[in-house]
Amino acid sequence: MMRSIAWNYAKTLKCILPGVRQMSSSGSLTTVEVNDKTGIATLTLNRPPVNGLNLELLTSIKNSIEEIENNKSKGLILTSSSKTIFSGGLDIMEMYKPDPERVKAFWTALQDAWITLYGCSVPSVALVNGHSPAGGCLLATSCEYRVMLPNYTIGLNETKLGIVAPEWFMSAFLNVLPRRTAEIALTQGKLFTTDEALQAGLIDEIAATKEEGIVKCEQFIASFAKCNPIARAMTKQKMRQSALDGLINSKEQDLQLFLFIITQPMVQKGLGLYLEGLKKKKA
């Protein structure tokens, strides 16, 4: 019944927007639209105000990527419905004074979302159309290519929050940055401006507008047109297998380490101060 309703809605949308087919809405936290002309799917994060990565959004991201793979799209563009934020990173409220069962489910959902995105079989591009700290940077670096709009920031700034980025966060970072550059940035909690990110190699291109960014993303995905998609996917996954296996084989250990770190009094105090700072900014 629900599938029938969703299919009828998608057909209606296609009539409204020729050439664009909506595959799912995942409770409105993410949307997936497929361009029928290019066969490329755009996965849009839609959890205002900052696309904070909570349990529900992470689950939606994972499900949407799997849906894109199962529908044999030719590529994936990951972007945001916000005009200024790609993703503000992990939702601090999931970690501050956490509910024991929910925080376990939250971290497991993050692990699974990363495994699914990092190992995605289709070409993946992040269109970073806003600020992208911490977990937002993780999503972007997990893709194969990054196009970013001007005057935003991106990076893993966990040390400034008193948090240690997991090894698999670092693996995605090291996949795009020289080791020395990555080490300094990680230990400093550095956020790169768009121009700095391009110079360092953290992103691949700059686009003046989101529309131009979409075109650049499509061009990257189209560069694989002459490649056998199965051979391409297997090559990518072999290149990334070590990092993927590192997490897959140690998921429980990684979870327990995360739980140990966030329950430390100093970490909880730091998260509390960070939240207080946000409240003052809004006041």
C-alpha positions as CSV (number, residue, x, y, z in Angstrom):
1,M,0.0,0.0,0.0
2,M,2.7,2.5,1.0
3,R,4.8,1.6,-2.0
4,S,1.8,2.2,-4.2
5,I,1.2,5.7,-2.7
6,A,4.9,6.5,-3.0
7,W,5.0,5.4,-6.7
8,N,1.9,7.5,-7.5
9,Y,3.5,10.5,-5.8
10,A,6.7,10.0,-7.8
11,K,4.7,9.9,-11.1
12,T,2.9,13.1,-10.2
13,L,6.2,14.8,-9.4
14,K,7.6,13.7,-12.7
15,C,4.8,15.4,-14.5
16,I,5.5,18.6,-12.5
17,L,9.3,18.5,-13.0
18,P,10.1,16.8,-16.4
19,G,13.2,14.7,-16.3
20,V,13.4,14.5,-12.5
21,R,12.0,11.5,-10.7
22,Q,11.8,11.4,-6.9
23,M,12.6,8.0,-5.5
24,S,12.0,8.6,-1.9
25,S,11.6,11.1,0.9
26,S,12.7,9.0,3.9
27,G,10.5,10.9,6.3
28,S,11.6,14.2,4.7
29,L,15.0,14.0,6.4
30,T,16.5,13.2,3.0
31,T,15.2,13.3,-0.5
32,V,16.4,11.3,-3.5
33,E,15.8,12.7,-7.0
34,V,17.0,11.0,-10.2
35,N,17.6,12.9,-13.4
36,D,16.1,10.7,-16.0
37,K,18.4,12.2,-18.7
38,T,21.7,11.5,-16.9
39,G,20.6,8.7,-14.6
40,I,22.3,10.5,-11.7
41,A,20.7,10.6,-8.3
42,T,20.9,13.6,-6.0
43,L,20.6,12.8,-2.3
44,T,19.7,16.0,-0.4
45,L,20.1,16.4,3.4
46,N,17.0,18.1,4.8
47,R,17.1,18.4,8.6
48,P,17.0,22.1,9.4
49,P,18.6,24.2,10.6
50,V,22.0,22.7,10.2
51,N,21.5,19.0,9.1
52,G,22.8,17.8,12.5
53,L,23.6,14.1,12.1
54,N,21.3,12.4,14.6
55,L,20.1,8.8,14.7
56,E,17.2,9.4,12.4
57,L,19.1,11.4,9.8
58,L,22.0,8.9,9.7
59,T,19.6,6.0,9.2
60,S,17.9,7.9,6.4
61,I,21.2,8.6,4.7
62,K,22.2,4.9,4.8
63,N,18.8,3.8,3.5
64,S,18.8,6.4,0.7
65,I,22.3,5.3,-0.5
66,E,21.2,1.7,-0.6
67,E,18.1,2.7,-2.5
68,I,20.3,4.6,-5.1
69,E,22.5,1.5,-5.5
70,N,19.6,-0.8,-5.9
71,N,17.9,1.4,-8.5
72,K,21.2,1.3,-10.5
73,S,21.7,5.0,-10.7
74,K,24.8,6.1,-12.6
75,G,26.1,8.2,-9.8
76,L,25.3,10.0,-6.5
77,I,25.5,13.7,-5.7
78,L,25.3,14.4,-2.0
79,T,24.2,17.9,-1.1
80,S,22.0,20.0,1.3
81,S,18.7,21.8,1.1
82,S,20.2,24.6,3.3
83,K,21.6,27.7,1.6
84,T,24.5,28.0,4.1
85,I,25.1,24.6,5.8
86,F,26.1,21.3,4.2
87,S,26.1,19.6,7.6
88,G,26.9,21.0,11.0
89,G,28.3,17.5,11.9
90,L,27.2,15.2,14.7
91,D,24.2,16.3,16.7
92,I,25.7,17.3,20.0
93,M,22.4,16.5,21.8
94,E,23.0,12.8,20.9
95,M,26.1,12.9,23.0
96,Y,25.4,15.4,25.8
97,K,24.0,13.7,28.8
98,P,23.0,10.8,26.6
99,D,20.4,8.1,27.0
100,P,22.5,4.9,27.2
101,E,20.5,2.9,24.6
102,R,19.9,5.7,22.2
103,V,23.5,6.8,22.1
104,K,24.6,3.2,21.2
105,A,22.0,3.1,18.4
106,F,23.2,6.6,17.3
107,W,26.9,5.6,17.0
108,T,26.0,2.3,15.3
109,A,23.9,4.3,12.7
110,L,26.9,6.6,12.1
111,Q,29.2,3.6,11.6
112,D,26.7,2.0,9.2
113,A,26.1,5.2,7.2
114,W,29.8,5.7,6.8
115,I,30.4,2.1,5.6
116,T,27.6,2.5,3.1
117,L,28.8,5.8,1.7
118,Y,32.5,5.1,1.8
119,G,32.0,1.8,0.0
120,C,29.2,3.0,-2.3
121,S,29.3,1.1,-5.6
122,V,28.4,4.1,-7.8
123,P,30.5,7.2,-8.3
124,S,29.9,9.7,-5.5
125,V,30.3,13.4,-5.3
126,A,29.8,15.9,-2.5
127,L,28.4,19.2,-3.5
128,V,29.4,21.2,-0.4
129,N,27.0,24.1,-0.6
130,G,27.6,25.4,2.9
131,H,29.7,25.0,6.1
132,S,30.9,21.5,6.7
133,P,32.6,20.9,10.0
134,A,33.3,17.6,11.7
135,G,30.7,15.0,10.6
136,G,29.9,17.1,7.6
137,C,33.5,16.9,6.5
138,L,33.4,13.1,7.1
139,L,30.5,12.8,4.7
140,A,32.2,15.0,2.1
141,T,35.6,13.2,2.3
142,S,33.8,9.8,2.1
143,C,32.7,10.7,-1.4
144,E,35.1,10.3,-4.4
145,Y,35.0,14.0,-5.4
146,R,34.2,17.3,-3.8
147,V,32.8,20.5,-5.3
148,M,32.4,23.4,-2.9
149,L,30.8,26.8,-3.0
150,P,32.9,30.0,-2.0
151,N,33.2,31.5,1.4
152,Y,32.4,28.4,3.5
153,T,34.5,26.2,5.8
154,I,35.3,22.5,6.0
155,G,37.4,20.3,8.3
156,L,37.5,18.0,11.3
157,N,37.5,20.2,14.3
158,E,36.8,17.6,17.0
159,T,39.9,18.5,19.2
160,K,38.3,21.9,19.8
161,L,35.3,20.2,21.3
162,G,37.5,17.9,23.4
163,I,36.7,14.9,21.3
164,V,39.1,12.5,19.5
165,A,38.1,11.8,15.9
166,P,37.9,8.0,15.4
167,E,40.5,6.3,13.2
168,W,38.0,5.8,10.4
169,F,37.3,9.6,10.3
170,M,41.0,10.0,9.9
171,S,41.1,7.4,7.1
172,A,38.7,9.3,5.0
173,F,40.6,12.5,5.7
174,L,43.9,10.8,4.7
175,N,42.4,9.6,1.5
176,V,42.4,13.2,0.2
177,L,45.1,15.0,2.1
178,P,48.9,14.5,2.4
179,R,49.6,12.8,5.8
180,R,51.5,15.8,7.3
181,T,48.8,18.2,6.3
182,A,46.1,16.0,7.7
183,E,48.0,15.5,11.0
184,I,48.4,19.2,11.6
185,A,44.8,19.9,10.6
186,L,43.4,17.1,12.8
187,T,45.5,18.1,15.9
188,Q,44.7,21.8,15.5
189,G,41.0,21.2,14.7
190,K,41.5,23.3,11.7
191,L,38.6,24.5,9.5
192,F,39.7,25.2,5.9
193,T,38.1,28.0,3.9
194,T,36.9,27.1,0.5
195,D,40.1,28.5,-1.1
196,E,42.4,26.8,1.5
197,A,40.6,23.5,1.0
198,L,41.2,23.7,-2.8
199,Q,44.9,24.5,-2.3
200,A,45.3,21.7,0.2
201,G,43.5,19.1,-1.9
202,L,40.6,18.7,0.5
203,I,38.2,19.7,-2.3
204,D,38.6,19.3,-6.0
205,E,36.7,22.2,-7.5
206,I,35.0,25.5,-6.6
207,A,31.6,26.4,-8.1
208,A,30.2,29.9,-8.0
209,T,26.6,28.6,-7.5
210,K,24.8,25.4,-6.6
211,E,23.6,25.1,-10.2
212,E,27.1,25.3,-11.5
213,G,28.2,22.8,-8.8
214,I,25.6,20.3,-10.0
215,V,27.0,20.6,-13.5
216,K,30.6,20.0,-12.2
217,C,29.4,17.0,-10.2
218,E,27.7,15.6,-13.3
219,Q,30.8,16.1,-15.3
220,F,32.9,14.1,-12.9
221,I,30.4,11.2,-12.8
222,A,30.2,11.3,-16.7
223,S,34.0,10.8,-16.8
224,F,33.4,7.1,-16.0
225,A,31.0,6.6,-19.0
226,K,33.5,4.4,-20.8
227,C,34.4,2.3,-17.8
228,N,32.7,-1.0,-17.0
229,P,30.6,-0.1,-13.9
230,I,31.3,-3.4,-12.2
231,A,35.1,-3.2,-12.7
232,R,35.0,0.5,-11.6
233,A,33.1,-0.4,-8.4
234,M,35.3,-3.3,-7.5
235,T,38.4,-1.2,-8.1
236,K,37.1,1.5,-5.8
237,Q,36.2,-0.9,-3.1
238,K,39.5,-2.6,-3.3
239,M,41.2,0.7,-2.9
240,R,39.1,1.4,0.2
241,Q,38.9,-2.1,1.6
242,S,41.5,-1.7,4.3
243,A,39.7,1.2,5.9
244,L,36.3,-0.4,5.6
245,D,37.5,-3.7,7.1
246,G,39.2,-1.8,9.9
247,L,35.8,-0.5,11.1
248,I,33.7,-3.5,10.1
249,N,35.9,-5.8,12.1
250,S,36.0,-3.6,15.1
251,K,32.6,-2.0,15.3
252,E,31.9,-3.1,18.9
253,Q,35.4,-2.0,20.1
254,D,34.9,1.3,18.3
255,L,31.5,1.7,20.0
256,Q,32.9,1.0,23.4
257,L,35.7,3.5,22.9
258,F,33.2,6.2,21.8
259,L,31.1,5.5,24.9
260,F,34.1,5.7,27.2
261,I,35.2,9.0,25.7
262,I,31.9,10.9,25.7
263,T,31.1,9.9,29.3
264,Q,34.3,11.4,30.6
265,P,33.4,14.4,32.9
266,M,35.7,16.8,31.0
267,V,34.2,15.8,27.6
268,Q,30.7,16.3,29.0
269,K,31.7,19.7,30.4
270,G,33.2,20.7,27.1
271,L,30.0,19.7,25.2
272,G,27.9,21.7,27.8
273,L,30.1,24.8,27.3
274,Y,29.7,24.4,23.5
275,L,25.9,24.3,23.8
276,E,25.9,27.3,26.1
277,G,28.0,29.2,23.5
278,L,25.4,28.3,20.8
279,K,22.6,29.6,23.0
280,K,24.4,32.9,23.5
281,K,24.9,33.3,19.8
282,K,21.2,32.8,19.2
283,A,20.2,35.3,21.9
